[in-house]
Structures are given as C-alpha cells and as structure tokens.
Amino acid sequence: MLQIRELERALGRKQLELDYCKEVIAVITEEEGEDVVKKYKPKQ
C-alpha cells in the first residue's frame, strides 16, 4: 500500500507540473501571438 501511495503522489506532482507547463505555453502563445507548440514541436 505504501508504494501505491508514493506512486499516486508522484503522479500528482507530475500532473501539476504538466498543468503548469501547459498554462505557461498558453500565456506565451497569447502574449506573443505565435503558436509555441507548433513552432518548437520536434519534426519526425
């Protein structure tokens, strides 16, 4: 059970990080008028 709790906490932290990064990208996109995701998306 302890391992599950630790994994849930780690997942929660990563989700907060992801939400923060998405919000930063949205603000930059809005302020700069450029789609940052498209501009810096790796080419495959």
mmCIF entry with sequence, helices, sheets and N, C-alpha, C, O atoms, coordinates in Angstrom:
data_MODEL
# 
_entry.id   MODEL 
# 
_entity.id                         1 
_entity.type                       polymer 
_entity.pdbx_number_of_molecules   1 
# 
_entity_poly.entity_id                      1 
_entity_poly.type                           'polypeptide(L)' 
_entity_poly.nstd_linkage                   no 
_entity_poly.nstd_monomer                   no 
_entity_poly.pdbx_seq_one_letter_code       MLQIRELERALGRKQLELDYCKEVIAVITEEEGEDVVKKYKPKQ 
_entity_poly.pdbx_seq_one_letter_code_can   MLQIRELERALGRKQLELDYCKEVIAVITEEEGEDVVKKYKPKQ 
_entity_poly.pdbx_strand_id                 A 
# 
loop_
_entity_poly_seq.entity_id 
_entity_poly_seq.num 
_entity_poly_seq.mon_id 
_entity_poly_seq.hetero 
1 1  MET n 
1 2  LEU n 
1 3  GLN n 
1 4  ILE n 
1 5  ARG n 
1 6  GLU n 
1 7  LEU n 
1 8  GLU n 
1 9  ARG n 
1 10 ALA n 
1 11 LEU n 
1 12 GLY n 
1 13 ARG n 
1 14 LYS n 
1 15 GLN n 
1 16 LEU n 
1 17 GLU n 
1 18 LEU n 
1 19 ASP n 
1 20 TYR n 
1 21 CYS n 
1 22 LYS n 
1 23 GLU n 
1 24 VAL n 
1 25 ILE n 
1 26 ALA n 
1 27 VAL n 
1 28 ILE n 
1 29 THR n 
1 30 GLU n 
1 31 GLU n 
1 32 GLU n 
1 33 GLY n 
1 34 GLU n 
1 35 ASP n 
1 36 VAL n 
1 37 VAL n 
1 38 LYS n 
1 39 LYS n 
1 40 TYR n 
1 41 LYS n 
1 42 PRO n 
1 43 LYS n 
1 44 GLN n 
# 
_struct_asym.id          A 
_struct_asym.entity_id   1 
# 
loop_
_struct_conf.conf_type_id 
_struct_conf.id 
_struct_conf.pdbx_PDB_helix_id 
_struct_conf.beg_label_comp_id 
_struct_conf.beg_label_asym_id 
_struct_conf.beg_label_seq_id 
_struct_conf.pdbx_beg_PDB_ins_code 
_struct_conf.end_label_comp_id 
_struct_conf.end_label_asym_id 
_struct_conf.end_label_seq_id 
_struct_conf.pdbx_end_PDB_ins_code 
_struct_conf.beg_auth_comp_id 
_struct_conf.beg_auth_asym_id 
_struct_conf.beg_auth_seq_id 
_struct_conf.end_auth_comp_id 
_struct_conf.end_auth_asym_id 
_struct_conf.end_auth_seq_id 
_struct_conf.pdbx_PDB_helix_class 
_struct_conf.details 
_struct_conf.pdbx_PDB_helix_length 
HELX_P HELX_P1 AA1 LEU A 2  ? GLU A 32 ? LEU A 2  GLU A 32 1 ? 31 
HELX_P HELX_P2 AA2 VAL A 36 ? TYR A 40 ? VAL A 36 TYR A 40 1 ? 5  
# 
_struct_conf_type.id          HELX_P 
_struct_conf_type.criteria    ? 
_struct_conf_type.reference   ? 
# 
loop_
_atom_site.group_PDB 
_atom_site.id 
_atom_site.type_symbol 
_atom_site.label_atom_id 
_atom_site.label_alt_id 
_atom_site.label_comp_id 
_atom_site.label_asym_id 
_atom_site.label_entity_id 
_atom_site.label_seq_id 
_atom_site.pdbx_PDB_ins_code 
_atom_site.Cartn_x 
_atom_site.Cartn_y 
_atom_site.Cartn_z 
_atom_site.occupancy 
_atom_site.B_iso_or_equiv 
_atom_site.pdbx_formal_charge 
_atom_site.auth_seq_id 
_atom_site.auth_comp_id 
_atom_site.auth_asym_id 
_atom_site.auth_atom_id 
_atom_site.pdbx_PDB_model_num 
ATOM 1   N N  . MET A 1 1  ? 0.822  -1.207 0.000   1.00 0.00 ? 1  MET A N  1 
ATOM 2   C CA . MET A 1 1  ? 0.000  0.000  0.000   1.00 0.00 ? 1  MET A CA 1 
ATOM 3   C C  . MET A 1 1  ? 0.860  1.263  0.000   1.00 0.00 ? 1  MET A C  1 
ATOM 4   O O  . MET A 1 1  ? 0.497  2.259  -0.626  1.00 0.00 ? 1  MET A O  1 
ATOM 5   N N  . LEU A 1 2  ? 1.989  1.226  0.694   1.00 0.00 ? 2  LEU A N  1 
ATOM 6   C CA . LEU A 1 2  ? 2.860  2.398  0.768   1.00 0.00 ? 2  LEU A CA 1 
ATOM 7   C C  . LEU A 1 2  ? 3.376  2.769  -0.621  1.00 0.00 ? 2  LEU A C  1 
ATOM 8   O O  . LEU A 1 2  ? 3.448  3.948  -0.968  1.00 0.00 ? 2  LEU A O  1 
ATOM 9   N N  . GLN A 1 3  ? 3.734  1.757  -1.411  1.00 0.00 ? 3  GLN A N  1 
ATOM 10  C CA . GLN A 1 3  ? 4.247  2.018  -2.749  1.00 0.00 ? 3  GLN A CA 1 
ATOM 11  C C  . GLN A 1 3  ? 3.165  2.661  -3.619  1.00 0.00 ? 3  GLN A C  1 
ATOM 12  O O  . GLN A 1 3  ? 3.463  3.567  -4.398  1.00 0.00 ? 3  GLN A O  1 
ATOM 13  N N  . ILE A 1 4  ? 1.944  2.217  -3.501  1.00 0.00 ? 4  ILE A N  1 
ATOM 14  C CA . ILE A 1 4  ? 0.841  2.799  -4.273  1.00 0.00 ? 4  ILE A CA 1 
ATOM 15  C C  . ILE A 1 4  ? 0.666  4.260  -3.898  1.00 0.00 ? 4  ILE A C  1 
ATOM 16  O O  . ILE A 1 4  ? 0.489  5.106  -4.774  1.00 0.00 ? 4  ILE A O  1 
ATOM 17  N N  . ARG A 1 5  ? 0.712  4.564  -2.629  1.00 0.00 ? 5  ARG A N  1 
ATOM 18  C CA . ARG A 1 5  ? 0.565  5.945  -2.161  1.00 0.00 ? 5  ARG A CA 1 
ATOM 19  C C  . ARG A 1 5  ? 1.687  6.835  -2.704  1.00 0.00 ? 5  ARG A C  1 
ATOM 20  O O  . ARG A 1 5  ? 1.448  7.964  -3.131  1.00 0.00 ? 5  ARG A O  1 
ATOM 21  N N  . GLU A 1 6  ? 2.905  6.308  -2.678  1.00 0.00 ? 6  GLU A N  1 
ATOM 22  C CA . GLU A 1 6  ? 4.046  7.062  -3.206  1.00 0.00 ? 6  GLU A CA 1 
ATOM 23  C C  . GLU A 1 6  ? 3.894  7.305  -4.709  1.00 0.00 ? 6  GLU A C  1 
ATOM 24  O O  . GLU A 1 6  ? 4.189  8.397  -5.195  1.00 0.00 ? 6  GLU A O  1 
ATOM 25  N N  . LEU A 1 7  ? 3.439  6.301  -5.434  1.00 0.00 ? 7  LEU A N  1 
ATOM 26  C CA . LEU A 1 7  ? 3.230  6.450  -6.873  1.00 0.00 ? 7  LEU A CA 1 
ATOM 27  C C  . LEU A 1 7  ? 2.115  7.452  -7.169  1.00 0.00 ? 7  LEU A C  1 
ATOM 28  O O  . LEU A 1 7  ? 2.215  8.234  -8.115  1.00 0.00 ? 7  LEU A O  1 
ATOM 29  N N  . GLU A 1 8  ? 1.069  7.429  -6.371  1.00 0.00 ? 8  GLU A N  1 
ATOM 30  C CA . GLU A 1 8  ? -0.026 8.390  -6.549  1.00 0.00 ? 8  GLU A CA 1 
ATOM 31  C C  . GLU A 1 8  ? 0.457  9.815  -6.301  1.00 0.00 ? 8  GLU A C  1 
ATOM 32  O O  . GLU A 1 8  ? 0.067  10.735 -7.019  1.00 0.00 ? 8  GLU A O  1 
ATOM 33  N N  . ARG A 1 9  ? 1.296  10.003 -5.295  1.00 0.00 ? 9  ARG A N  1 
ATOM 34  C CA . ARG A 1 9  ? 1.860  11.329 -5.017  1.00 0.00 ? 9  ARG A CA 1 
ATOM 35  C C  . ARG A 1 9  ? 2.746  11.798 -6.168  1.00 0.00 ? 9  ARG A C  1 
ATOM 36  O O  . ARG A 1 9  ? 2.667  12.949 -6.597  1.00 0.00 ? 9  ARG A O  1 
ATOM 37  N N  . ALA A 1 10 ? 3.592  10.891 -6.662  1.00 0.00 ? 10 ALA A N  1 
ATOM 38  C CA . ALA A 1 10 ? 4.481  11.232 -7.775  1.00 0.00 ? 10 ALA A CA 1 
ATOM 39  C C  . ALA A 1 10 ? 3.658  11.595 -9.014  1.00 0.00 ? 10 ALA A C  1 
ATOM 40  O O  . ALA A 1 10 ? 3.983  12.547 -9.723  1.00 0.00 ? 10 ALA A O  1 
ATOM 41  N N  . LEU A 1 11 ? 2.612  10.845 -9.264  1.00 0.00 ? 11 LEU A N  1 
ATOM 42  C CA . LEU A 1 11 ? 1.743  11.134 -10.394 1.00 0.00 ? 11 LEU A CA 1 
ATOM 43  C C  . LEU A 1 11 ? 1.061  12.490 -10.219 1.00 0.00 ? 11 LEU A C  1 
ATOM 44  O O  . LEU A 1 11 ? 0.931  13.247 -11.180 1.00 0.00 ? 11 LEU A O  1 
ATOM 45  N N  . GLY A 1 12 ? 0.635  12.792 -9.020  1.00 0.00 ? 12 GLY A N  1 
ATOM 46  C CA . GLY A 1 12 ? 0.024  14.083 -8.732  1.00 0.00 ? 12 GLY A CA 1 
ATOM 47  C C  . GLY A 1 12 ? 0.983  15.234 -8.964  1.00 0.00 ? 12 GLY A C  1 
ATOM 48  O O  . GLY A 1 12 ? 0.599  16.262 -9.521  1.00 0.00 ? 12 GLY A O  1 
ATOM 49  N N  . ARG A 1 13 ? 2.230  15.068 -8.540  1.00 0.00 ? 13 ARG A N  1 
ATOM 50  C CA . ARG A 1 13 ? 3.247  16.109 -8.770  1.00 0.00 ? 13 ARG A CA 1 
ATOM 51  C C  . ARG A 1 13 ? 3.496  16.314 -10.256 1.00 0.00 ? 13 ARG A C  1 
ATOM 52  O O  . ARG A 1 13 ? 3.599  17.447 -10.726 1.00 0.00 ? 13 ARG A O  1 
ATOM 53  N N  . LYS A 1 14 ? 3.590  15.229 -10.982 1.00 0.00 ? 14 LYS A N  1 
ATOM 54  C CA . LYS A 1 14 ? 3.825  15.324 -12.427 1.00 0.00 ? 14 LYS A CA 1 
ATOM 55  C C  . LYS A 1 14 ? 2.638  15.974 -13.124 1.00 0.00 ? 14 LYS A C  1 
ATOM 56  O O  . LYS A 1 14 ? 2.820  16.730 -14.078 1.00 0.00 ? 14 LYS A O  1 
ATOM 57  N N  . GLN A 1 15 ? 1.430  15.693 -12.661 1.00 0.00 ? 15 GLN A N  1 
ATOM 58  C CA . GLN A 1 15 ? 0.254  16.313 -13.256 1.00 0.00 ? 15 GLN A CA 1 
ATOM 59  C C  . GLN A 1 15 ? 0.260  17.821 -13.004 1.00 0.00 ? 15 GLN A C  1 
ATOM 60  O O  . GLN A 1 15 ? -0.092 18.602 -13.888 1.00 0.00 ? 15 GLN A O  1 
ATOM 61  N N  . LEU A 1 16 ? 0.658  18.226 -11.809 1.00 0.00 ? 16 LEU A N  1 
ATOM 62  C CA . LEU A 1 16 ? 0.765  19.659 -11.518 1.00 0.00 ? 16 LEU A CA 1 
ATOM 63  C C  . LEU A 1 16 ? 1.809  20.319 -12.417 1.00 0.00 ? 16 LEU A C  1 
ATOM 64  O O  . LEU A 1 16 ? 1.591  21.416 -12.931 1.00 0.00 ? 16 LEU A O  1 
ATOM 65  N N  . GLU A 1 17 ? 2.942  19.646 -12.603 1.00 0.00 ? 17 GLU A N  1 
ATOM 66  C CA . GLU A 1 17 ? 3.985  20.152 -13.496 1.00 0.00 ? 17 GLU A CA 1 
ATOM 67  C C  . GLU A 1 17 ? 3.465  20.317 -14.913 1.00 0.00 ? 17 GLU A C  1 
ATOM 68  O O  . GLU A 1 17 ? 3.703  21.338 -15.558 1.00 0.00 ? 17 GLU A O  1 
ATOM 69  N N  . LEU A 1 18 ? 2.757  19.312 -15.390 1.00 0.00 ? 18 LEU A N  1 
ATOM 70  C CA . LEU A 1 18 ? 2.207  19.340 -16.739 1.00 0.00 ? 18 LEU A CA 1 
ATOM 71  C C  . LEU A 1 18 ? 1.188  20.468 -16.881 1.00 0.00 ? 18 LEU A C  1 
ATOM 72  O O  . LEU A 1 18 ? 1.204  21.197 -17.874 1.00 0.00 ? 18 LEU A O  1 
ATOM 73  N N  . ASP A 1 19 ? 0.308  20.615 -15.901 1.00 0.00 ? 19 ASP A N  1 
ATOM 74  C CA . ASP A 1 19 ? -0.687 21.696 -15.931 1.00 0.00 ? 19 ASP A CA 1 
ATOM 75  C C  . ASP A 1 19 ? -0.001 23.057 -15.957 1.00 0.00 ? 19 ASP A C  1 
ATOM 76  O O  . ASP A 1 19 ? -0.425 23.956 -16.682 1.00 0.00 ? 19 ASP A O  1 
ATOM 77  N N  . TYR A 1 20 ? 1.055  23.207 -15.167 1.00 0.00 ? 20 TYR A N  1 
ATOM 78  C CA . TYR A 1 20 ? 1.800  24.461 -15.127 1.00 0.00 ? 20 TYR A CA 1 
ATOM 79  C C  . TYR A 1 20 ? 2.433  24.755 -16.486 1.00 0.00 ? 20 TYR A C  1 
ATOM 80  O O  . TYR A 1 20 ? 2.337  25.871 -16.997 1.00 0.00 ? 20 TYR A O  1 
ATOM 81  N N  . CYS A 1 21 ? 3.076  23.749 -17.064 1.00 0.00 ? 21 CYS A N  1 
ATOM 82  C CA . CYS A 1 21 ? 3.729  23.929 -18.365 1.00 0.00 ? 21 CYS A CA 1 
ATOM 83  C C  . CYS A 1 21 ? 2.709  24.297 -19.438 1.00 0.00 ? 21 CYS A C  1 
ATOM 84  O O  . CYS A 1 21 ? 2.974  25.163 -20.272 1.00 0.00 ? 21 CYS A O  1 
ATOM 85  N N  . LYS A 1 22 ? 1.563  23.658 -19.425 1.00 0.00 ? 22 LYS A N  1 
ATOM 86  C CA . LYS A 1 22 ? 0.517  23.969 -20.398 1.00 0.00 ? 22 LYS A CA 1 
ATOM 87  C C  . LYS A 1 22 ? 0.039  25.408 -20.236 1.00 0.00 ? 22 LYS A C  1 
ATOM 88  O O  . LYS A 1 22 ? -0.201 26.100 -21.225 1.00 0.00 ? 22 LYS A O  1 
ATOM 89  N N  . GLU A 1 23 ? -0.097 25.854 -19.003 1.00 0.00 ? 23 GLU A N  1 
ATOM 90  C CA . GLU A 1 23 ? -0.540 27.228 -18.750 1.00 0.00 ? 23 GLU A CA 1 
ATOM 91  C C  . GLU A 1 23 ? 0.520  28.238 -19.201 1.00 0.00 ? 23 GLU A C  1 
ATOM 92  O O  . GLU A 1 23 ? 0.183  29.277 -19.769 1.00 0.00 ? 23 GLU A O  1 
ATOM 93  N N  . VAL A 1 24 ? 1.788  27.938 -18.953 1.00 0.00 ? 24 VAL A N  1 
ATOM 94  C CA . VAL A 1 24 ? 2.874  28.816 -19.404 1.00 0.00 ? 24 VAL A CA 1 
ATOM 95  C C  . VAL A 1 24 ? 2.859  28.914 -20.927 1.00 0.00 ? 24 VAL A C  1 
ATOM 96  O O  . VAL A 1 24 ? 2.999  30.006 -21.479 1.00 0.00 ? 24 VAL A O  1 
ATOM 97  N N  . ILE A 1 25 ? 2.693  27.796 -21.600 1.00 0.00 ? 25 ILE A N  1 
ATOM 98  C CA . ILE A 1 25 ? 2.636  27.792 -23.061 1.00 0.00 ? 25 ILE A CA 1 
ATOM 99  C C  . ILE A 1 25 ? 1.446  28.616 -23.550 1.00 0.00 ? 25 ILE A C  1 
ATOM 100 O O  . ILE A 1 25 ? 1.568  29.363 -24.520 1.00 0.00 ? 25 ILE A O  1 
ATOM 101 N N  . ALA A 1 26 ? 0.306  28.485 -22.891 1.00 0.00 ? 26 ALA A N  1 
ATOM 102 C CA . ALA A 1 26 ? -0.876 29.251 -23.286 1.00 0.00 ? 26 ALA A CA 1 
ATOM 103 C C  . ALA A 1 26 ? -0.640 30.742 -23.124 1.00 0.00 ? 26 ALA A C  1 
ATOM 104 O O  . ALA A 1 26 ? -1.028 31.523 -23.992 1.00 0.00 ? 26 ALA A O  1 
ATOM 105 N N  . VAL A 1 27 ? -0.012 31.151 -22.032 1.00 0.00 ? 27 VAL A N  1 
ATOM 106 C CA . VAL A 1 27 ? 0.256  32.571 -21.794 1.00 0.00 ? 27 VAL A CA 1 
ATOM 107 C C  . VAL A 1 27 ? 1.247  33.106 -22.825 1.00 0.00 ? 27 VAL A C  1 
ATOM 108 O O  . VAL A 1 27 ? 1.046  34.189 -23.375 1.00 0.00 ? 27 VAL A O  1 
ATOM 109 N N  . ILE A 1 28 ? 2.305  32.359 -23.084 1.00 0.00 ? 28 ILE A N  1 
ATOM 110 C CA . ILE A 1 28 ? 3.297  32.791 -24.071 1.00 0.00 ? 28 ILE A CA 1 
ATOM 111 C C  . ILE A 1 28 ? 2.653  32.903 -25.452 1.00 0.00 ? 28 ILE A C  1 
ATOM 112 O O  . ILE A 1 28 ? 2.895  33.866 -26.179 1.00 0.00 ? 28 ILE A O  1 
ATOM 113 N N  . THR A 1 29 ? 1.838  31.920 -25.806 1.00 0.00 ? 29 THR A N  1 
ATOM 114 C CA . THR A 1 29 ? 1.166  31.932 -27.098 1.00 0.00 ? 29 THR A CA 1 
ATOM 115 C C  . THR A 1 29 ? 0.267  33.160 -27.219 1.00 0.00 ? 29 THR A C  1 
ATOM 116 O O  . THR A 1 29 ? 0.236  33.820 -28.258 1.00 0.00 ? 29 THR A O  1 
ATOM 117 N N  . GLU A 1 30 ? -0.457 33.456 -26.151 1.00 0.00 ? 30 GLU A N  1 
ATOM 118 C CA . GLU A 1 30 ? -1.357 34.607 -26.164 1.00 0.00 ? 30 GLU A CA 1 
ATOM 119 C C  . GLU A 1 30 ? -0.583 35.921 -26.253 1.00 0.00 ? 30 GLU A C  1 
ATOM 120 O O  . GLU A 1 30 ? -0.941 36.806 -27.030 1.00 0.00 ? 30 GLU A O  1 
ATOM 121 N N  . GLU A 1 31 ? 0.472  36.045 -25.460 1.00 0.00 ? 31 GLU A N  1 
ATOM 122 C CA . GLU A 1 31 ? 1.236  37.291 -25.427 1.00 0.00 ? 31 GLU A CA 1 
ATOM 123 C C  . GLU A 1 31 ? 2.065  37.515 -26.686 1.00 0.00 ? 31 GLU A C  1 
ATOM 124 O O  . GLU A 1 31 ? 2.203  38.651 -27.140 1.00 0.00 ? 31 GLU A O  1 
ATOM 125 N N  . GLU A 1 32 ? 2.609  36.458 -27.246 1.00 0.00 ? 32 GLU A N  1 
ATOM 126 C CA . GLU A 1 32 ? 3.479  36.581 -28.412 1.00 0.00 ? 32 GLU A CA 1 
ATOM 127 C C  . GLU A 1 32 ? 2.716  36.456 -29.725 1.00 0.00 ? 32 GLU A C  1 
ATOM 128 O O  . GLU A 1 32 ? 3.233  36.814 -30.783 1.00 0.00 ? 32 GLU A O  1 
ATOM 129 N N  . GLY A 1 33 ? 1.492  35.948 -29.659 1.00 0.00 ? 33 GLY A N  1 
ATOM 130 C CA . GLY A 1 33 ? 0.695  35.782 -30.874 1.00 0.00 ? 33 GLY A CA 1 
ATOM 131 C C  . GLY A 1 33 ? 1.209  34.693 -31.793 1.00 0.00 ? 33 GLY A C  1 
ATOM 132 O O  . GLY A 1 33 ? 0.911  34.694 -32.987 1.00 0.00 ? 33 GLY A O  1 
ATOM 133 N N  . GLU A 1 34 ? 1.980  33.761 -31.247 1.00 0.00 ? 34 GLU A N  1 
ATOM 134 C CA . GLU A 1 34 ? 2.535  32.651 -32.013 1.00 0.00 ? 34 GLU A CA 1 
ATOM 135 C C  . GLU A 1 34 ? 2.184  31.348 -31.331 1.00 0.00 ? 34 GLU A C  1 
ATOM 136 O O  . GLU A 1 34 ? 2.108  31.275 -30.105 1.00 0.00 ? 34 GLU A O  1 
ATOM 137 N N  . ASP A 1 35 ? 1.971  30.325 -32.129 1.00 0.00 ? 35 ASP A N  1 
ATOM 138 C CA . ASP A 1 35 ? 1.699  29.008 -31.557 1.00 0.00 ? 35 ASP A CA 1 
ATOM 139 C C  . ASP A 1 35 ? 3.036  28.365 -31.200 1.00 0.00 ? 35 ASP A C  1 
ATOM 140 O O  . ASP A 1 35 ? 3.715  27.796 -32.055 1.00 0.00 ? 35 ASP A O  1 
ATOM 141 N N  . VAL A 1 36 ? 3.394  28.463 -29.950 1.00 0.00 ? 36 VAL A N  1 
ATOM 142 C CA . VAL A 1 36 ? 4.685  27.967 -29.469 1.00 0.00 ? 36 VAL A CA 1 
ATOM 143 C C  . VAL A 1 36 ? 4.804  26.460 -29.671 1.00 0.00 ? 36 VAL A C  1 
ATOM 144 O O  . VAL A 1 36 ? 5.884  25.968 -29.997 1.00 0.00 ? 36 VAL A O  1 
ATOM 145 N N  . VAL A 1 37 ? 3.727  25.732 -29.485 1.00 0.00 ? 37 VAL A N  1 
ATOM 146 C CA . VAL A 1 37 ? 3.779  24.291 -29.618 1.00 0.00 ? 37 VAL A CA 1 
ATOM 147 C C  . VAL A 1 37 ? 4.129  23.906 -31.045 1.00 0.00 ? 37 VAL A C  1 
ATOM 148 O O  . VAL A 1 37 ? 5.000  23.064 -31.264 1.00 0.00 ? 37 VAL A O  1 
ATOM 149 N N  . LYS A 1 38 ? 3.467  24.509 -32.009 1.00 0.00 ? 38 LYS A N  1 
ATOM 150 C CA . LYS A 1 38 ? 3.768  24.193 -33.413 1.00 0.00 ? 38 LYS A CA 1 
ATOM 151 C C  . LYS A 1 38 ? 5.176  24.628 -33.793 1.00 0.00 ? 38 LYS A C  1 
ATOM 152 O O  . LYS A 1 38 ? 5.871  23.921 -34.522 1.00 0.00 ? 38 LYS A O  1 
ATOM 153 N N  . LYS A 1 39 ? 5.598  25.789 -33.301 1.00 0.00 ? 39 LYS A N  1 
ATOM 154 C CA . LYS A 1 39 ? 6.893  26.326 -33.684 1.00 0.00 ? 39 LYS A CA 1 
ATOM 155 C C  . LYS A 1 39 ? 8.047  25.451 -33.189 1.00 0.00 ? 39 LYS A C  1 
ATOM 156 O O  . LYS A 1 39 ? 9.042  25.286 -33.894 1.00 0.00 ? 39 LYS A O  1 
ATOM 157 N N  . TYR A 1 40 ? 7.922  24.897 -31.998 1.00 0.00 ? 40 TYR A N  1 
ATOM 158 C CA . TYR A 1 40 ? 9.025  24.144 -31.407 1.00 0.00 ? 40 TYR A CA 1 
ATOM 159 C C  . TYR A 1 40 ? 8.782  22.644 -31.345 1.00 0.00 ? 40 TYR A C  1 
ATOM 160 O O  . TYR A 1 40 ? 9.551  21.916 -30.717 1.00 0.00 ? 40 TYR A O  1 
ATOM 161 N N  . LYS A 1 41 ? 7.727  22.180 -31.985 1.00 0.00 ? 41 LYS A N  1 
ATOM 162 C CA . LYS A 1 41 ? 7.433  20.755 -31.971 1.00 0.00 ? 41 LYS A CA 1 
ATOM 163 C C  . LYS A 1 41 ? 8.509  20.006 -32.762 1.00 0.00 ? 41 LYS A C  1 
ATOM 164 O O  . LYS A 1 41 ? 8.837  20.398 -33.882 1.00 0.00 ? 41 LYS A O  1 
ATOM 165 N N  . PRO A 1 42 ? 9.058  18.934 -32.189 1.00 0.00 ? 42 PRO A N  1 
ATOM 166 C CA . PRO A 1 42 ? 10.097 18.182 -32.909 1.00 0.00 ? 42 PRO A CA 1 
ATOM 167 C C  . PRO A 1 42 ? 9.548  17.596 -34.197 1.00 0.00 ? 42 PRO A C  1 
ATOM 168 O O  . PRO A 1 42 ? 8.411  17.127 -34.244 1.00 0.00 ? 42 PRO A O  1 
ATOM 169 N N  . LYS A 1 43 ? 10.364 17.626 -35.238 1.00 0.00 ? 43 LYS A N  1 
ATOM 170 C CA . LYS A 1 43 ? 9.964  17.051 -36.516 1.00 0.00 ? 43 LYS A CA 1 
ATOM 171 C C  . LYS A 1 43 ? 10.262 15.563 -36.501 1.00 0.00 ? 43 LYS A C  1 
ATOM 172 O O  . LYS A 1 43 ? 11.297 15.119 -36.005 1.00 0.00 ? 43 LYS A O  1 
ATOM 173 N N  . GLN A 1 44 ? 9.335  14.813 -37.052 1.00 0.00 ? 44 GLN A N  1 
ATOM 174 C CA . GLN A 1 44 ? 9.501  13.353 -37.051 1.00 0.00 ? 44 GLN A CA 1 
ATOM 175 C C  . GLN A 1 44 ? 9.801  12.847 -38.431 1.00 0.00 ? 44 GLN A C  1 
ATOM 176 O O  . GLN A 1 44 ? 9.971  11.644 -38.624 1.00 0.00 ? 44 GLN A O  1 
# 
